[in-house]
């Protein structure tokens, strides 16, 4: 009788403990996509030591990656798209609010020096977006995408520039989004890459008469006249290739870009650039969601974002470039019929495929913010 | 005698080691079952409340269309699901279906076909009269939506699944977001500001930037719902909806049974389907085997499949007029 009582007393907590154990064990069996959440970069250790200093973004927070460790910089807010001034002493970044975004000049520790734009309004559709800041090589102008002019439902980005030391009232528009007559609403022009104060690359989203949307890298060589955009821009890539996210090498002779052929996944390509036309592209990587190629300070490697693992977090990758002789852009231009689309030549595969190296793990960096690297 | 009987009773009352082991195992089994039952209890509740919804669709006069419901298709046989998505934000007592996608799944060939039906398509409704096709669900629920699609598109719908906006946000957040390559900027100055707010009729601004990115639930919803600044209007939105659906599929293919309680919790009150739990589970496992290359996407664009119409003939509304010859040809070819 006593034994039975002891057994009962022992069995009840044992059953409770085992039942709870099964419950908790099932909880641990959840798939990685449900369990895994991005970590703060500052609590992680990069798997690869990147040369130089890089600024990246995670969920609206700015981080500096230097000497193999991350540190958070700047005040709280929804920050994105940090870019360096040519002398590498200051940053320009985007601070986004619910209805608008502004460009800010920051020091390298993220302290605000000056607010460059004032895009907020109490009237909803009088607010504006400013994204993709890039400083011209002479440091005098900052190019950016700005949603003006706009009307009613039609909101498209155009490429604007303003003096870095001036005010937004001095800003000038350089492009008219979408050349197709009467209809726009493709999202417009983004990602300017300033070559000089009057010359820049950008990405145009355009439509054809059958309303298919195309993505092309364009070159605009003339400044705006009396505040109106020059009209002699030309596409450097073929519409069918859907190339975007241009990144010019430090010496200005090569252009890295992502081309998707209108599909979800794409190719990371590098093409020679002589300041006017693109040569045949080398395919470095293919079949992935590659984003924001960025040149290393010495121009011998690229960094980019790509998702990894079941969680699909975008991580930073490093890609040393193989030393191969590339055809000159000029040679390719003469082979291009009509000269309108210089890189219509099919991309040539690289003889020795470079091997990418994963830099971060489990941090999910913002793939729409190009890293700034010096 | 009395002493012997007492000794026998004492021996009997003592726990034999074999009985003790058996009893222990039984208790562990019982408690383990109870632990598992507690873990999956929300799934069972949802299974009763949200899956296996009985829908009786009025018989169709369209050629080749079988009555719904039909006996469950044989394992491995192709079947068609009507996916419905609604603004269940409280503006309408009966929500419209702002997203209608016919999905044909062929488990044997691992091929999926998706055909988006424009919400503004002007069609004869199964409930009587003509109207925009998104009103069928509001008037007669899933049965009317299915019957309207079956009669007009001459297809047989085996199952339906309905999801609300909040459910979509929660599901994508549960999956830790989805990876999408945004082809062009999606800008909208008149995006409805109706989630988690008291005043449901306000607007907000939206800017989804181009390029590959990891979208959380809120931003994914903005991406699939915005339409004002898309040159292709609702069609562009339909293509984006299919894109996000495939991104969800890519993530969902790694889910397992232990995730079901979280999924159920995320979709609580925002999901209904005629499919039983077993079919939902088999669909999840099927998702593992499907390659995105085997997914065919159809959007009924202007001018081939539809044209714009407005005026008194359409109740003063802006609608899409179907070109049935072309629509039925493409539907028949892909939904045999």
Interface residues (C-beta under 8 A of the other chain):
Chain A: X1 X3 X4 X7 X11 X14 X15 X16 X18 X19 X20 X21 X22 X23 X26 X27 X29 X30 X31 X32 X33 X34 X36 X37 X98 X99 X100 X101 X124 X125 X127 X129 X131 X147 X150 X152 X153 X154 X155 X156 X157 X183 X184 X185 X186 X187 X188 X190 X203 X205 X207 X211 X213 X215 X242 X244 X245 X258 X260 X262 X264 X265 X266 X289 X290 X291 X292 X305 X306 X307 X310 X311 X312 X313 X314 X364 X366 X367 X368
Chain B: X13 X14 X15 X20 X23 X24 X27 X28 X30 X31 X32 X34 X35 X36 X38 X39 X174 X175 X176 X177 X178 X179 X180 X181 X183 X184 X185 X186 X187 X188 X189 X190 X203 X204 X205 X207 X209 X210 X211 X212 X213 X214 X228 X229 X230 X231 X232 X236 X243 X246 X250 X251 X254 X255 X256 X258 X259 X262 X292 X301 X302
